[in-house]
Amino acid sequence: MNKKRLQRLGVVCMAAAMVLTTVSFPRAAKAEEGTLTQADAATSTEPEKGKVLMQVKPSVLQGNAISNSQQNPAQGNDGPKEWAFDTENHWWHSRWTGTKPASEDTINATVRPWIGSGFGQAILLKKVTYQGRGGNANANNSIKNYSLYYADTPKTTPDSSDWILAERGSFTESSEAQEIVLDQAVTATHFKLVAESTINWDQSQDKSTCAKNIKVYAEDTLNLTVTAPVNGNVLQNVTNEAFDETVATVVDQSKDSIDTPAVVNEAGIFGEIANGKCDKLDALTEKHPFMIRMKVKLNGVATTNHVLINRGDEPYQIAYGIDGSTPKIKFQMLGTNNTWYETKVNVTGKIGKEIEILALYTGASMGLWVDGERANYQKVNIDDNTDYTMKPGTGNALKIGDGDSPASIKSVQVVNEFGTLSTNAGYNNQVESAFNQGTKLLDLQIVNTTRQHLYQYTLASEWKKGTDTAEEAVPAGENADGTKNYRAVVTATPTGSLKFTDEIMPKMLKVNVDGTHIKTVPITDAKLNDNGTMEVSYSFEKMFIGGSLRMDYATDYSKTCMRFGYDFKLPENAEFEGCEWYYGTAGDALAYTLSPQDKTNHIKNPEGNDADSYRSNIVFTKLGSANYKNNVYARVLVKYTLNGKSYSKMGTSIDTRTVKEVADKITSPNSDASEEQKAYAQGILGTIPAE
């Protein structure tokens, strides 16, 4: 920067420029010059801050492909399970001709075809994409309703008991890839996608389905922290900090706890728990009294009947179902005389709410309460062919919840040995008291735990001079004031069966702006290299052009406003999104942030020298005369959008000025300030006691 330009920056800038706010330093500041509305480039599909997606290599999915039915040998474009995981114009298809080997299932309305694969390692499964035949006559056999399962096992092929339901849903009639995205990633070694129905669904004929170009994505974390360069300090390596993520999980808090695999989100348990024989619940039969308490969120009206809890062949069940069109909670029990009993409560007014269910079996009779309200209805000899009794299960396997249920389960407790209790007992003073004194056989609660991420990549970082990213080029070397332009570059190399793709680059990182305060900001650049590595970079540029004073208070020299000016350029075709400033009264204490919410005022082509240049200022207001010799410190962040994505870069230094320094420049002999401006600066200096 030449000497003459420095002099101009030191003059008093008049108060005619547009101002956003009038507030006092250090609690707040203001930005000025021009207007522009910020553009929000964030979308709902972008990974959360600190997280990235990695794709399981298609070759791994092909090599580990599994299915319960496949058209092998191939017939035209319909073929074996491996064809589900490539990009060729053919499909994995369940068998529709040829001799079926014993290893394949006989597909029918209840035994559905599925396709899956193993990952060769444990991953945090987050997303699966599916592609069918398309939205026309050729769409026949494309999956419509699906169930996505996962397994976490060292086995090459999971057993039937290893599969855990992750999500149920439906695809549209489209030739485009469609996504299944889990609310919470799950640790998995395998997955399978079950075709519950297809586009041409026919209860008796729907035996075939197909898929191609299935992709699987794992969630990982990239929690990068860059320490911004500060004059005189050695540049530090970029760090990837441990990411402590709190996740909701289901835990049995009773003695001899059972394994409780289930996918949980904000609404409660998604999917279902199905756990072996669960021998400790064998006491819940015949004449043995027991109570079951559940907290359930009724997310919607039931259109059919759904299990809340049962045990396959055992004679008890709680369900959320319907009578005609009336939603009800039902408790069903097989008595000692081999007669079915049922009691139920109308919950029409409780849709969208969380309810508490308590079911009591005394050994001879049953009771049911919903939110303390007792069911008056009880039916004997219900018809297990037409009424909803026991939903099919596997032996005495415990089943809690249905994957497609409109009810989300918050907690389940089962107790026995609570003494003698009548179904006519008072709820508040007798039933609850007895329940709390009982022996807990099962106590399932949603609790928060810390999940360890897998970090399936290696990292290396380095500092480079200049900011020669793909979108821009700022020369390396020193600026006029001795500062340099720097770029922190981090290279991530994937390991195992995963790979990076250019569609899932990280969006954010952290910058330590002053050695103490850390800010989460958009990256400057991310790209996929030809060798499969991912490169993330962050740029620091010289943007500060100097300080000036504003004559906002006329001849009142006891306070003034000081402006810091910044000039910068953006990559070609980028749109300016806004500036953010971190500031304070010490270089290592930038404790305050100015981040205009609606706009950051600016001008383009300042001084008419460069049409591609931007200028934006921060103004520190009501600086008192007692602080005229004290430094004000600030660091600028520039945010912009390019191709719909957000990026940022930061000033290469912590910028500082005092009111006295600026006033001294204005009154210096070689200043080109006007007489009025020099008089104002002299008035400011006149309030500072002589040393």
N, C-alpha and C positions, 0 to 999 in steps of 0.2 A: 504494500500500500504506500503510495507516494505521500510526501510531506504535505503538499497542498490539500489533498483529500482529507488528511487527518485534521487539518485546521478547520475545514468546513464542518466536520463532524463535531467539533468542539463548540460551535456557535449556539446561541440560544434559538431553539426552534419555537416558532410562535404557536399559539394555542388553536390555530384554525383547523388542525387535523382532526379527523373523526376519533372519538374516544368511546370505549365501551362502558367503562364504569369510573367512579370517583371514590377510591378507597385508599386506606393508609397502609404503608409498609411498616413492619414486615408481615402483618397478618394477611395482606392481599396485595395484588398489583393489578395492572390493567394492560391490555394490548390495544394497539391502534393502527390506523392507516387502511383505508379501503374496506371492502366487505367481500365475503365469499361464504356460502353455506357449506358446511362440512358434508362429505359423502361417506356413508356408512357401507363399507365393503364386506362386513361380516355377514355370514349366512348361517342358517341353522344346521347345515351339514358339515361345517368346519369342525375339526377336532377341538376339544377343549384346550385351554392354555396348558402348556407343559406336556401335552400328549401328541403322539403321532401314530399313524397306522403303518404297519408293515404287511406286505402280501406274502402268503405262503407260496413258494415257487410252484407253478403249475406242474413241473416235472415231478415234484414230490407227491402232489395229489394224484397224478396219473399212476405213479409207481405204487402207491398205497391204497388205490381205489378199492372200495368194497360196495356190494349191493346184495339185495336178496332176490334179484331177478335181472337178467340181462339178455339181450338179443345177440347170442353168440352161437354159431357164426353170424356175422352181420348180414342184414338184408337191405341192400341199397344204402340209404343214409341212416338207417337204424342199426346200432351196433352195441359193443360191449361197454362195460362200466368206465373204462379209461377214456372213452369218447366224451364223457361229461366235463372233462377238464382241459380240453384244448380249444383252439380257436378255429378249427376247421368247420366247414359247413356240413356237419353231421351231428348226430345226437346219440347219447346213451339212451337206450330204450328198453323198457321191461319186456320180457319175452312174450312174443305173440305168435311164434311159429317154431317148429323144431322140437326135438326131444329135450325135456326138462331134466337136468341132472338132480340127484337127490339133495345136493347142497342148496338148491334154490327153493324158495317158498312157492306154494300154489297161491296165486294172487286172486283175491275175491273181495267182496264188499267190506270185510273186516280185517283181512290180512292185506295190508297195503304195500305197494312197491316203494322202495327207498334206495337212495344213492348216497354214498358217503366216502370218507377217506381218513387216513391218519396223517399226522404232521411230522412224524419222526422225532418229536420232542414236545414238551409242554409249551403252550402259548397262552396268551390272554385273548381268547376268542372274542371278537367284537362285531364282525360283519361278515355276511355271506351274500354273494350276488348270484342270481339265477336267471337263466335265459331260456325261454321256451320257443315254440315254433312261430309264434306271431299272432296278430289280431285278425285273422281271416279264417277261411275254411281249413287252412292248414294248421290252425291252432289246436285241433283235436289232439288230445292226450297231453297237452301242456298242463302243468300243475296249476290248480286253482286254490284250493285250501291246503295248507301245509302245516306240518309240525317239524320244528328244528330241535334236534337232540344233540347233546355232546357227551363225551366220556373222558374221564381222567384216569387212565390205567396204563400200566407198562405192557399190557397184552398187545399183540399184533392186531388182533381182531377182538373188539369188546364183546363180552357176553351180554345176553339180554338184560341182565340185572345191572349192568354198568351204565346204561344209557339214562341220562337225566334230561327232562324236558326243559328247553330254554325259552321257547316261544312258539305260539301258534298264530297263524294269520292267513292272508289270502293274497294271491297275485292277480293282476288284471290281464286282460287279453291283449298282450303287447309283444312285439318282437324285440323290444329293447330290454337290456338287463335291468332287473329289479332287485332291490336291496332288502335284506333283513338286518337291522341294526339293533343290537341288544342295548338296553338301557344301562346295564352294568356288565362289563367284560367278565368272562368266566375262564378259569384255568381249565384247559382242555388239551387232550392228545388226539382226539378224533371228533368227527361230526357226522351226522346223517340227516338228510332231508327227506321226509316222508310225504308222499303224495296222498293226502287224505281224500281228495277228490280232484277231478280234472275238468277241463273246460267242457268236455262233452259228457259230464257226469251222468251215469245211469247206474242205479243201485245194483243191477244184475249184470251189466255188461262192462262196467268201468274197471278193466283189468290192466290197462296199459298206460304208461306215462313216459315222459322223455325229459331230457335236459342237455344243455351244452354250455360251454364257457363258464362253468361255475368257478367263482373265485372266492378265496377265503382270506380274511384280514385279521391280523393280530394288533392289539393295542400295546403300545409301549410308551415310555416317557423320555422326553428330551428336555431336561430342566437346566438349561444352560444359563450361566451367569458370567457376564463380561464386566471386568472392572475398567471403567472409562479411563483414558490416559489423563494424567495430571502432570503438569510441568515439574520436572525434577524427579519424578518417580519412575521406577523400572516397570515396563509393561508386564502384566501378569498373565499367566495362562488362563484360558477360559475353563471354567469348572462345570461339571455336570453333577449337580447336587442330588443327594438321596431324595426321593419323592415319596413322602409318607402320605399315602392316600387312605382316607377312611371310607370303608365300604360297609354296607349293611349285609348281614348274613344271619342265617337261622341257626340257633344253638339250642340243644337240649340241655337244660341246666339241672336236670334231675340226676339221681344216682344211676350209675351204669348207663351213661348217656348213649343215645343212638346217633349214627351218622345222619346228617340232615342236609343233603345236597338240594339246594333250591336257588333259583334266580330271584333276587329281590330288587324292587325299585320303590319309588316314593309311595306307591299305592299299597304295598305289602308284598306278600309272596306271589311271585309269578311262576307258573309251572306247577309242579306237584311234587310231593315227597312220597316216595314209595320205598319202604325199608324192610326188606327181608321178613322174617317171622316176628321180630320184635317180641321175644319170649316173655319179657317182663309184663306184657299186657295180657298174658294168658289168664290172669285172675278175673278179667272182665267177662265172665261167662256165667251161665246158669243162675245160681242163687246168690252170687257174690255182688253186694252193693258197690256202686261206683258213681262218680260224678265227672262230667266233662265240662270244662269252661273254655269258651273261645271268644276272642275279640275279632270281629269281622267287619270289613268295610264293604257295604253293598254299593258297588260302582254303577249298577244298572239293574233293570228289571229282568228277572229270569224268564227265559222263553222255553226252557226245558229244566230238567232236574240235574243238579250238580253236587258231587260229593264234597262235604266239608271234612268229614273224617269217617273212615270205616276200616275194616281189617279183612277184606276178602271174604272168606268163608265164616268168619265169626259173626255172631248174631246181634250186632248193633251198628247203627249208622246215624250221623247227623247230616242233613242235606239242605241246600238252598234250592227250592223248587217252586212249582206252581200247582194250584188247583183251578182248573179252567184258565182264567187269566189273572188269578190272584196270586201274588208272590208270597211264599210262606217259608218259614224255617221249620223243618220236620225232624223229629227224633223217632227212630224206628228200632224195635227190639224184638227178638225172638224169645218168647217165654219158655219156661220149663216144660210146658205141655205142648211144645212144638207149635205154638200159636203166635202169629205176628201181632204186635201191638204198634200203634202209631199215635203220636201227639204232635200238634203243630200250632204255630202262631202266625197270624197275619202281619206282614211287615210292609204293607202298602205305603204307609207314611214315613218309612225309614230309608227309602231309596236315596242314595248319595251320602248316607251317614254311616258312622261307625257304631256298631251295636255290640252288646255283650250277651252271649248265649250261655245258659247253664242248663245242662241236662242231668237228671237224676234217675238212677235205677236202684230201687230199694231191695231188689232180689225177688220181688213179686209184683211191683207196680212201677210206673214211670211218671216223671214230671218234667216240664220244660218251662223255662223262663227266658224272656227276651227283654233286656233292660229292666229286669225286676218284675215284669208283667207275666203272670202265670197263664199257661195255656189251659183253657177249660175243656177243649176238645180232646177226646181219646177214642180211638177206634180199635176194636178187636177183630181178629180174623181178616186182616186186609189181604187182598188177592195179590199174591206175588207175581202173577202173570200180567195183571193189568195195572195195579198200583205200583208206585216206585218203591221197591224194597232194596235189596242189596245189589249194588252195582258190581259187575264182574271184577274180580281181583285175582291175584295169584296166590293160592293157598291162603295163609294167614298174614299175608304181607300188609303192613300198615300203609294206608293211602290217605294223604291229607291234601285236599284241594284238587281241582281239575284245572288243567292248563288253559281251557277256554272259558272258565267260569267268570261270571260278572261279579263275583265276590272275591275280595282279597283278604287273606287270613293274616291277622296281626300277631296272634298268639294262641297256643293250645296248651291246656293243662288237664291232666287226668289224675284223679286221686281215688284211693280206697281207704278202708279202715278209718272211717270217720264216725262210727257209732250208729245208733238207730235214728232214722230220720223219716218222717212222713212226707208224702208228696203234697200234703196240705199245710206243711210247716210255713211259717212266715219267712219271707225271703231275707229281709234285712237282719232280723234278730236270731234266726235259726239256720237257714240254709247257708248263707255266706259264712257264718261262724263255723259250721260243721265242715265246710269245704276247706277253710284255712287250717283246720286242725287235722285234716286227712294226710295220709302218706302220699307224696307225689310220685306217681309212676312215670309221668311224662310232663315236661315243662319246656315247651318250645317258645322261644322269644326271639324277636328280631333285635340283634345287638350290633353295635358298631365295632369293627375291628380294623387293624392296620394291615394293608395288603402289601406284600413285597413284590415289586416289579422285577421283571426278568432281565432287562437290559441286554437284549440280544443283538448287540453291536459293540464295536470298539470305537473309541474317540481319540482324535489327535487335534491339537489346536496350534495356531501360529499367528503372529502379527505380521502384516504386510504394509508397506508404505503406499500411500495413495488409496483410491477407492475405485479400482478398475473392475467393477462388477460388470455383468453382462449388459446392464441397462445404462450405465453411465461411466464416465472416465474423468477423474480428477487427478491432475498430475501429482506425482510423489515429490518429496523434497520439502524444504522449509518454507513457510510463509514469511512475509515481511517482518512479523513480530516474533519469529523464531519457532512458531508452532508448526507441527507437521500434520498431514492428513494420514489417518491410519485406518486399517481394516482388520478386524479380528475374524479369522477364518477357522471354522471347525469342520473337520472331515469325519464322517461316521461311516464305518465299514460293517455291513451286516454279517451275522454269523448264523450257522445252522441252516435251517430250511427256509428262512425268511429273506426277503429282498425289499429294497425301497423302490417306489415308483414315483414318477414325476407328478402324479395327480394328488399326492398326499404329503406334500412338503410341510414342515413345521411352520407355524404362523407367528409365534411369539418367543421371546427370550427375556432374560432379566439383565438390567444394566445397573451396576453399582456406580452411581453418578458422582459421589464425592468421597468414597472410601467407607461410607457408613450407610447411606440411604440407597435402597434398592428399588428400582421401578421395573414393572413388566411392560414391555413395549413391543410393537411389531418388528420383525426382522428387517434387514436391508435387502437380503437376497438369499435364495435357496435354489439349488439346482442338483440334478442327477448327472453324475459324470459317466462317461462311456464305460468305465471299469466297474460300475455298479455302486460306487460310493456316493454318499450324499454330502453336499457341501453347503454349510450355512455360514453366512457372513454378516457382520455388522460394521457400519462405517461411521467414522468420526471426522468431521470436516471443519475447516476454518470458516466460520460464518459471521463472527462478531466484527462490526465495523466501527464501533466507538460509542461514546456517551455524549449526551447533550442535556441542556436544561430547558424547562418550559416555564413561560411567564404566566402561570395560571393565577398567581396571587398578587399581580400588579406590583405595587411598591411595598408590600408586606414581605420583608426579607427574612422573617423569622421561620419561614417554611418554604419549601420549593418542591418541584417534581423533577426527577431525573429519568431520562429515557436511555435505554440500551437499544441500539439498532443492529439488525441482522439481515444480511444478504445471502441468498442461496439459490441454487438451481435444482431442477427436478429432472429425472430421466425423461427421455423422449416419450411423448404420449401420456405421461403421468398427469394426474389431477391433484392439485393441492387440497389437502384435507384439513390441515390446521397445524398450529404450533402449540407446544407445551413448554413451560419454563419451570425449572427447579431453582429456588433461590433462598437466600438467608443472609445472616450477618457474619458468617465465617465460611472459609473455603471448604471446610470439612463438615459443614452443618447446613446443607441445602434442605432444610426441613419443610419448606413451604412449596406448594405447587400452584401454578396458574394454568388452568386448562379450560379455555372458553368452551362452553357447552354447545352453543349454537353456531358459532362462527369465530374465526380468527381473522381480524381485519388485516389487510395487507394492500400493497400496491405492486404492480408489475412494471418492469422497465424503469427502475428508479434512476433519476438524472438523465434518462434518455440515452443510455449507453449500451444497453443489452436487453433486447426484447425477451430473452429467455430467463431473465433474472427476476427474483421476487425479493421484496423487503417487508419485514414485519417487526414491530417494536414492542417492548415491554416498558411500562412506565411505573416507576415507584413514586407514589404520591405522598404529600404531607410529610416530607422529610424535614425534621426540625433542625434548627441551627446548632443544637448541641451535638448533632451527629454529622455535621458537614465534613468533618475530617475522618469519619469512619467509612470503611469500605462496604459497598454493597456487592454481593456475589450472585451470579446466575449462570445456569447452563441451559441451552436451548435444545429442544427436540422438534424436528420437522416431520410431520406425518403426511403421507400421500397415498393415492391409489393408482394401481396399474393393472390393467386387464382384470378388474374386479376384485383385486386383492389389496390388502393394506400393508404398507411398508413404512419404515421410518429411518432416520439417521440423526446423529446427535453432534452438537458442537464439540470441537476437538479440545477445548479448554474450558475451565471455569473462569468466566469473564468477571472483571472487577473494575470499579471506579469509585472515587469519592466525589462529592459535590465540589469540594475545594479544588481537586485536580481539574475538573471540567471548567470551573470558573477561572482558574489561572490561565488556561489555554485561551479562553475567550478574551481575556484582558492582556494577553501577551502582545509584544510589539509587532509580531509578524501575523497576527490574526486578521482575517478579512471580515470580521463581524462588524455590524453597523454600530453607530454611536449609541443607539438606544439599547442594543444588546450588551455592549460593553458596560453601559451604565448599570444595567440590571445585574450583571455579573459582579461589578464592583460593589454594589449594594449587598449582595450575598456575602462577598469576602469581608465586608465591613462588620458583619455580625460575628466573625470568628475572632476570638481574643488573640492578641499578638503574643508570640512565644518569647 
